């Protein structure tokens, strides 16, 4: 498909999607809307080395996805919006022969070309061992964050940070990562001495650092914990994380391959709203969340949707 036709079709398809319209609070108190700032957050999860689009005769996802199409969509949004962040919630690796042959080099190079800002680690990102992940990092022109994986006694110590603060148009955005428990999912010989810490306790510490100490205007969690587990309602997941913590504004999730048309809203421990989003898997969708800020850089509202690639 020609790039021009793709963009045209994408715009038409997006118009049919249900918009989130997820109000964090009202714009009624804004005296001068010309001073409103907008931050656009684009995100992926569980792409699993899917570089090419699915074939036209695929039974479930015919002619969907593909890095080139995602790149064209991201490029178009960047032309339309002033302040854009591109994030990934893990499981970049494993799923096609591209990973088996190149070991993650191609995935990181392409994400760098798309100018990803930040990513977290999923369990499959350990599939070539912690050394295999480390070996591909020179190809990644973006950082990784993971706060509850303690890499102190591994080669990733000091390389994968707990959090990162990014500034856009005077807005201070704090982003931290959380990963799923590796024991039982990944062979210990692959993750070595990586220590898994309780995500809720770590999230509380991260929000204290980002919101209270660093005065971030927006706090985002890149999570690879899973959206929720119907067979185990108490298991730590994005929904339970939102309920048990405070000061997280947005959770971008992965791991469970959950397709959400628009973000879900949960109330945190202070009774305030948290947006949670996840866009399935294999690069089929691109998530988009728009946050609006008043002249004091306070988040006034947010909305989101999933865009088919």
C-alpha positions in Angstrom: 0.0 0.0 0.0 1.3 3.4 -0.9 2.1 5.7 2.1 -0.4 8.3 1.0 -3.2 5.8 0.6 -2.3 4.3 4.0 -2.5 7.6 5.8 -5.8 8.4 4.1 -7.2 5.0 5.1 -5.9 5.4 8.7 -7.6 8.7 9.1 -10.9 7.3 7.8 -10.6 4.3 10.1 -9.7 6.4 13.1 -12.8 8.6 12.6 -15.0 5.4 13.2 -13.3 4.6 16.6 -15.0 5.5 19.8 -13.1 8.3 21.5 -12.3 8.0 25.2 -13.5 11.4 26.4 -12.1 10.5 29.8 -12.4 13.6 31.9 -9.9 13.8 34.8 -11.5 17.1 35.9 -13.3 19.9 34.3 -12.1 22.6 32.0 -14.7 25.0 33.5 -12.1 26.6 35.7 -9.8 27.5 32.9 -10.0 31.2 32.3 -7.9 31.3 29.1 -7.9 28.2 27.0 -5.2 29.7 24.8 -2.8 28.8 27.6 -3.8 25.2 27.6 -0.9 22.8 26.9 -1.3 19.4 25.2 0.9 16.3 25.6 0.2 13.4 23.2 1.4 10.0 24.4 1.7 7.2 21.8 2.4 3.7 22.9 2.8 0.1 22.0 3.2 -3.2 23.9 3.9 -6.8 23.2 5.0 -6.2 19.6 7.0 -9.5 19.8 9.3 -8.9 16.8 6.5 -8.4 14.3 8.3 -6.3 11.8 6.1 -7.1 8.8 2.4 -6.7 8.5 0.3 -9.8 8.7 -0.4 -11.4 5.3 -3.6 -10.6 3.5 -4.9 -14.1 4.0 -4.2 -14.3 7.7 -7.3 -15.7 9.4 -7.3 -13.2 12.4 -5.3 -10.1 11.5 -5.3 -9.9 7.6 -3.0 -7.1 6.3 -2.7 -5.5 9.8 0.3 -4.1 11.6 3.9 -3.6 10.4 6.6 -1.3 11.5 6.6 0.8 8.3 2.9 1.6 8.7 3.3 2.4 12.4 6.2 4.8 11.4 4.0 6.6 8.9 1.2 7.0 11.4 3.6 8.3 14.1 5.2 10.7 11.6 1.8 12.1 10.7 0.8 12.6 14.4 4.1 14.3 15.1 3.4 16.7 12.2 0.0 17.5 13.7 1.0 17.7 17.4 3.7 19.7 19.1 4.5 17.6 22.1 4.6 13.8 21.4 6.0 11.0 23.5 6.4 7.4 22.0 6.6 4.6 24.7 6.7 0.8 24.8 5.5 -1.4 27.6 7.7 -4.5 27.0 8.0 -7.8 25.2 9.7 -6.2 22.2 11.5 -9.6 21.6 10.4 -13.0 20.5 7.7 -14.1 18.1 9.1 -14.1 14.5 12.3 -15.4 12.8 13.6 -11.9 12.9 14.4 -12.3 16.6 15.7 -15.8 16.1 18.1 -14.6 13.5 19.1 -11.1 14.6 18.7 -11.5 18.4 16.8 -8.2 18.8 19.2 -6.0 16.8 16.5 -5.2 14.1 13.8 -4.4 16.7 16.0 -1.9 18.5 17.3 -0.3 15.3 13.7 0.2 14.0 12.4 1.5 17.3 15.3 4.0 17.2 14.4 5.0 13.7 10.8 5.7 15.0 12.4 7.7 17.8 10.9 5.9 20.7 11.5 7.9 23.9 11.4 5.1 26.5 10.5 1.5 27.1 10.3 -1.0 29.9 11.3 -4.7 29.9 8.9 -7.6 29.5 9.6 -11.2 30.4 10.3 -12.2 26.8 13.0 -9.5 26.6 15.1 -12.0 28.7 14.7 -14.8 26.2 18.3 -14.5 25.0 19.4 -14.0 28.5 20.4 -10.9 30.3 23.6 -10.9 28.3 21.7 -11.1 25.0 19.6 -8.1 25.9 22.7 -6.2 27.0 24.5 -7.0 23.7 21.7 -5.3 21.7 21.5 -2.1 23.7 24.1 -0.3 21.5 21.4 -0.4 18.8 18.8 1.3 21.1 18.8 5.0 20.9 16.3 5.2 23.7 16.4 4.3 27.4 14.8 1.5 29.4 13.2 1.9 32.8 12.4 -0.8 35.3 11.9 0.1 39.0 11.1 -3.3 40.6 13.8 -5.4 38.9 16.9 -5.0 41.0 19.8 -5.4 38.6 22.5 -4.7 41.2 24.5 -7.9 40.7 24.1 -8.0 36.9 25.6 -6.4 33.8 22.5 -4.1 33.6 23.3 -2.4 36.9 23.2 1.3 36.3 22.1 0.9 32.7 18.3 0.2 33.2 17.2 3.0 35.4 14.1 3.0 37.7 12.6 6.1 36.2 13.2 9.0 33.8 12.0 12.5 33.8 11.2 14.1 30.4 10.3 17.8 29.9 7.9 18.8 27.1 6.7 22.4 26.7 7.4 23.2 30.3 5.5 20.1 31.5 7.6 17.7 33.7 6.7 14.1 33.0 8.0 11.3 35.3 8.0 7.8 33.9 8.8 4.6 35.7 8.7 0.9 34.8 7.3 -2.2 36.5 7.9 -5.8 35.4 6.1 -9.1 36.0 7.5 -11.7 38.3 10.1 -13.7 36.3 10.1 -16.8 38.4 8.0 -19.4 36.6 8.0 -17.4 33.4 11.7 -17.2 32.6 14.4 -19.7 33.3 16.6 -18.4 36.1 19.7 -19.0 34.0 18.4 -16.3 31.7 17.7 -13.5 34.2 20.6 -14.5 36.5 20.6 -12.5 39.8 17.9 -10.1 38.8 15.7 -9.6 41.9 11.9 -9.1 41.6 10.5 -6.6 44.1 6.9 -6.0 45.1 5.4 -3.7 42.4 3.0 -1.9 44.7 5.6 -1.0 47.2 8.0 0.1 44.5 5.3 2.2 42.8 4.6 4.0 46.0 8.3 4.9 46.3 8.5 5.9 42.7 5.4 8.2 42.9 6.9 9.8 46.1 10.1 10.5 44.3 8.5 11.8 41.1 5.4 13.6 42.4 6.5 14.9 45.8 10.3 15.3 45.5 10.6 16.2 41.8 7.2 17.9 41.4 6.3 16.1 38.2 3.1 17.4 36.5 2.3 13.9 35.0 3.4 10.5 36.3 3.2 7.5 34.0 3.9 3.9 34.8 5.1 1.6 32.0 3.8 -1.7 33.2 4.4 -5.3 32.1 2.3 -6.7 34.9 -0.8 -7.5 32.9 -4.2 -5.7 32.8 -6.1 -8.1 35.1 -6.6 -11.8 35.8 -10.1 -13.1 36.1 -8.9 -16.4 37.6 -7.0 -14.6 40.3 -8.6 -11.3 41.1 -6.1 -10.4 43.8 -3.0 -11.0 41.7 -1.0 -7.8 41.1 -2.0 -6.3 37.8 -2.6 -2.8 36.3 -6.1 -2.5 37.7 -5.0 -3.5 41.2 -1.9 -1.3 41.0 -4.1 1.7 40.2 -6.4 0.9 43.2 -3.6 0.4 45.7 -1.4 3.4 44.9 -1.7 7.1 44.5 -0.2 9.8 42.2 -0.1 7.7 39.1 -1.9 9.5 36.3 -1.5 6.9 33.5 -0.6 3.2 33.4 0.4 1.9 30.0 0.3 -1.8 30.2 1.4 -5.0 28.5 1.8 -8.8 29.0 -1.8 -10.0 28.9 -2.3 -8.9 25.2 -5.5 -7.1 26.2 -7.2 -5.1 23.4 -8.8 -2.0 24.8 -10.6 0.4 22.4 -10.1 3.2 24.9 -8.5 3.6 28.3 -10.2 2.2 31.4 -10.6 4.5 34.5 -10.0 3.2 38.0 -10.0 5.1 41.3 -6.7 5.2 43.2 -6.3 5.0 47.0 -7.1 8.7 47.3 -10.2 8.3 45.2 -8.7 10.1 42.2 -8.9 8.8 38.6 -6.2 6.8 36.9 -6.2 6.0 33.2 -5.1 2.5 32.2 -4.5 1.5 28.6 -3.2 -1.5 26.6 -3.3 -2.1 22.9 -3.2 -5.8 22.5 -0.1 -7.2 20.7 1.9 -7.6 17.6 1.8 -4.0 16.6 -1.7 -4.2 15.4 -2.8 -1.1 17.2 -1.1 2.1 18.3 -2.4 3.7 21.6 -2.9 7.4 21.9 -3.6 9.4 25.0 -3.9 13.2 25.0 -3.4 15.1 28.2 -4.4 18.8 28.6 -2.8 21.1 31.2 -3.9 24.5 32.5 -1.6 27.5 32.8 -0.4 26.2 36.2 0.6 22.9 34.5 -2.1 21.0 36.3 -3.7 18.1 34.3 -7.2 19.4 33.5 -8.4 16.5 31.3 -7.3 13.5 29.3 -8.7 11.3 26.6 -7.5 8.3 24.6 -8.2 5.8 21.9 -6.7 2.8 20.1 -5.7 3.4 16.4 -5.7 0.4 14.1 -2.4 0.1 12.2 
